[in-house]
């Protein structure tokens, strides 16, 4: 239903319903009340004759089947005469000087009688009418409206979004600009025999702005915009989803030209035939009906279907063919230029200090989606409000970025001195290896302040956005991941090595396995793929299955071990050669807790930190701590195209 059509006032409808109920109750009360008032006190016939004989009766009215009257104490009464005594009653009344009159039989009120007789039928008809009204309600909101579409119609009054509100995805926006132009002027394309695509599938990772982009298309074109989720079609009753699809297209035809946006279409558009038994009958019937409505015998002119998903690999091929979804528009994670534009959009709502530089923030947030950047700006505003500031400064953005990427600080966590020393040398080991590995990304920050589930971390950021790994960088990441474990062994001895390197080992093992089984970077196994990627979110892993013989699996394990051992040996070589720098950096971390990448570089070059009470000079080696083992949970933040691989600690 179009929002512009007049809608009935629900208050008036409720008032009419309650008014009808009140009138019905008033009618019933009046009927029984009238009878009760006319009847008076019921007494026995023998009691009546005795009171007449006593002279207690003032007057009497004799009816056909009822005697009424008034006592001398003004009390009214009624009694029922005995058959055969009606002829003797006048003589009794005359002998006792009681005036009496005859009473004609009461004629019932025809209107009251009709209402009384028809009241049950009226109630039944009312209930039936209410049920039918519920069935006819749109949107499936009625008590029996299972087959009605739950699509919501958004108009300009609901909050107009345009392409000015969408930033960082210029290529995707240009792909969809043609749809906007068709909705504005269809004749421009039809003159040359061209037809606008019937559907466009937006594919991208979560948070990249697929839904926002669809709303911007509707806002730019100025047409009605129906929105529904794929899960809204499917219910436990077979056939309900198909009915909702039909009803949705019926509503769209009445508002054409319009856009129908189906979010998370993979909920209903999964590949058919993968289910067991009849468990997927309802979903498959819904998908079949959707396929027919999009490209069947009936033409749906002026209806453009836009769907969004982050799992295109599970969609049915019939749904993706030309004629249904003619275009697949990839909505990628924004690059540095896109991140800067997105930050500019969200920063318009926040009072900024003069020192805020969106370009610097964009460089330090590789791999962030539009939703991540919106969350970053919001966290910075919350931090500024918590600090009672009137403007959001660059410090708040940096702190918010650290919180989003590394977790919230846990300064209340009590650590012993031995644990702090162990953590400082562990993170210093990561940092030293990273500095002396040419292919490693620059260090952004090192800290021994517990954040999230980690006791400390070294964060690296690439100098520019990267979209692929190189072999030398992978080997450098393996060496850096082993740097913390090697530093513990060098400083505290083999027996004092902690479980803090569990996240580093997990990261190194996963990277080496991918190099061998997916990227063909093993000399012995060659450029072959041995790992079959199962279903998973776009760009977010998923389960995997090895496709190799037992002998090949043994060779895969040995190659993974060789790669990790190579990184371990490289870390040992670097840290043995720079043990003095390891002590300097660990002492600085113990004193200042957090060091920036520039400060680490200054210390490595033999300089001093420009801070109050500047730490300077080499430090003597620290004796091995006691038997206290620090908690597991440190994690290594390596560089990459996602802005930092963050394997969790044990």
VENVEN-V760896 format. One record per pair of residues at least 12 apart in sequence whose C-alpha atoms are under 7 Angstrom apart, sorted by the first residue. I is the first residue (numbers start at 0). J is the second residue. D is the distance in whole Angstrom. If there is no record, write none. Layout:
I/J/D
I/J/D
This chain:
0/250/7
38/77/6
39/75/5
39/76/5
39/77/6
40/75/6
40/76/4
40/77/6
41/76/6
41/77/5
41/78/6
42/76/7
42/77/6
42/78/5
43/78/6
44/78/6
44/79/6
44/80/6
51/95/7
52/95/6
54/95/7
55/70/6
55/71/6
56/69/6
56/70/4
56/71/6
56/97/7
57/69/6
57/70/5
57/71/5
57/97/6
58/97/6
58/98/5
58/99/6
59/98/7
59/99/5
59/100/7
60/99/6
60/100/5
60/101/5
60/102/6
61/100/6
61/101/5
61/102/6
62/101/6
62/102/5
62/103/6
62/104/7
63/104/7
64/79/6
64/80/7
65/78/6
65/79/5
65/80/6
66/78/5
66/79/6
66/80/7
138/150/7
145/239/6
146/239/5
146/242/5
146/243/5
147/242/7
147/243/5
147/246/6
148/243/4
148/244/7
148/246/5
148/247/5
149/227/7
149/231/7
150/225/6
150/226/5
150/227/5
150/247/7
151/225/5
151/226/5
151/227/7
152/223/7
152/224/6
152/225/5
152/226/7
153/223/6
153/224/5
153/225/6
154/223/6
154/224/7
159/218/5
160/214/6
160/215/5
160/218/5
161/215/4
161/216/7
161/218/5
161/219/5
162/215/5
164/344/7
165/212/7
166/337/6
166/340/6
166/341/5
167/333/5
167/336/7
167/337/3
167/338/6
167/340/6
167/341/6
168/330/7
168/333/7
168/337/7
171/328/6
171/329/7
171/330/6
178/195/7
179/216/6
179/219/7
179/220/5
181/195/7
182/220/6
182/256/7
183/220/6
196/325/6
197/303/5
197/304/6
197/322/6
197/323/6
197/324/6
197/325/7
198/303/6
198/304/4
198/305/6
198/323/6
198/324/4
198/325/6
198/326/7
199/304/6
199/305/5
199/306/6
199/324/5
199/325/6
199/326/5
199/327/6
199/328/7
200/305/6
200/306/5
200/307/6
200/324/6
200/326/6
200/327/5
200/328/6
201/306/6
201/307/5
201/308/6
201/327/6
201/328/5
201/329/6
201/330/7
202/307/6
202/308/5
202/309/6
202/311/7
202/327/7
202/328/6
202/329/5
202/330/6
203/308/7
203/309/5
203/329/6
203/330/5
203/331/6
204/309/5
204/537/6
205/309/6
206/368/6
206/369/6
206/370/5
207/330/6
207/331/7
207/332/6
207/368/5
207/369/5
207/370/7
208/369/6
209/307/6
209/330/7
217/258/7
222/256/7
222/257/5
223/254/7
223/257/5
223/258/6
224/257/6
224/258/5
224/259/6
225/258/6
225/259/5
225/260/6
226/259/6
226/260/5
226/261/6
227/260/6
227/261/5
227/262/6
228/261/5
228/262/5
228/263/6
229/261/6
229/262/6
229/263/5
229/264/5
229/265/7
229/266/5
229/267/6
230/266/6
230/267/7
233/281/7
233/282/6
237/280/7
237/281/5
238/281/6
238/284/7
240/281/7
240/285/5
241/284/6
241/285/4
241/288/5
244/288/7
244/289/6
251/302/7
255/301/5
255/302/6
256/301/4
256/302/6
257/301/6
257/302/5
257/303/7
258/302/6
258/303/5
258/304/6
259/303/6
259/304/5
259/305/6
260/304/6
260/305/5
260/306/6
261/305/6
261/306/5
261/307/7
262/306/6
262/307/5
262/308/7
263/307/6
263/308/5
264/306/6
264/307/6
264/308/6
265/308/6
265/310/7
265/313/7
265/314/6
267/282/6
267/286/6
268/286/6
268/314/5
268/315/6
269/313/5
269/314/4
269/315/5
270/313/6
270/314/5
270/315/4
271/283/6
271/315/6
290/318/7
293/323/6
294/322/6
294/323/6
309/536/6
309/537/5
310/536/6
310/537/6
332/366/7
332/367/7
332/368/5
333/368/6
334/464/7
335/361/6
335/362/6
335/464/7
338/361/5
339/357/6
339/358/6
339/361/5
341/369/7
342/357/6
342/372/7
345/373/6
345/376/7
346/376/7
350/390/5
350/391/6
351/390/5
351/391/5
351/392/6
352/390/5
352/391/6
352/392/5
354/392/6
354/393/6
355/392/6
355/393/5
363/460/7
364/642/7
365/464/6
365/641/6
365/642/5
366/640/7
366/641/4
366/642/5
375/399/6
375/400/6
375/403/7
378/399/6
379/391/7
379/395/5
379/396/5
379/399/5
382/395/6
383/395/6
405/450/6
405/451/7
406/450/5
406/451/5
407/450/5
407/451/6
408/448/7
408/449/6
408/450/4
408/451/7
409/448/7
409/449/5
409/450/6
410/448/7
410/449/7
417/624/5
417/625/7
418/629/5
421/487/7
422/447/6
422/454/7
422/455/6
423/447/6
423/585/5
423/588/6
423/589/6
424/486/6
424/487/7
424/585/5
425/483/4
425/484/7
425/486/6
425/487/6
426/455/7
426/456/6
426/457/6
426/483/6
427/581/6
427/584/6
427/585/5
428/482/5
428/483/5
428/486/5
428/581/7
429/457/7
429/479/5
429/480/7
429/482/5
429/483/5
430/457/7
431/581/7
432/478/7
432/479/5
432/482/6
432/570/6
432/573/6
432/574/7
433/479/6
436/475/6
438/471/6
438/472/5
438/475/6
439/472/6
439/475/6
439/476/7
440/459/6
440/460/6
440/461/5
440/638/6
441/459/6
441/460/6
441/461/6
442/458/6
442/459/4
442/460/6
442/596/5
443/458/6
443/459/5
443/460/6
443/595/6
443/596/5
444/457/6
444/458/5
444/459/7
444/594/6
444/595/4
444/596/5
445/457/4
445/458/6
445/593/6
445/594/5
445/595/6
446/588/7
446/592/6
446/593/4
446/594/6
447/588/7
447/592/5
447/593/7
448/592/6
452/632/5
452/633/7
453/632/5
453/633/4
453/634/6
453/648/7
454/632/6
454/633/5
455/633/6
456/633/7
456/634/6
456/635/6
456/636/7
457/635/6
457/636/6
458/636/5
458/637/7
459/636/7
459/637/6
459/638/6
459/643/7
460/638/6
460/642/6
460/643/7
461/638/6
461/639/7
464/640/6
465/639/7
465/640/5
466/640/5
467/640/7
474/566/6
476/637/7
477/507/6
477/563/7
477/566/5
478/566/4
478/567/6
478/569/6
478/570/5
479/570/7
480/503/5
480/507/6
480/635/6
481/503/7
481/566/7
481/567/5
481/570/6
482/570/5
483/500/7
484/500/6
485/570/7
485/571/6
490/623/7
491/623/5
497/628/6
497/629/7
498/631/5
499/629/7
499/630/7
499/631/4
499/632/6
499/633/5
500/633/7
501/631/7
501/648/6
501/649/6
502/632/7
502/633/6
502/634/5
502/635/7
502/646/6
502/647/5
502/648/4
502/649/6
503/634/6
503/635/6
505/646/7
506/646/6
507/563/7
508/563/7
511/559/5
511/562/6
511/563/7
512/559/6
515/555/7
515/559/7
516/528/5
516/529/5
516/530/6
517/529/6
517/530/6
521/558/7
529/545/6
529/546/5
529/547/6
530/543/6
530/544/6
530/545/5
530/546/6
531/543/6
531/544/5
531/545/6
531/546/7
532/544/7
579/617/7
580/603/6
582/618/6
582/620/6
583/617/5
583/618/6
587/614/7
631/648/6
631/649/6
632/648/4
632/649/5
633/648/5
634/646/6
634/647/6
634/648/5
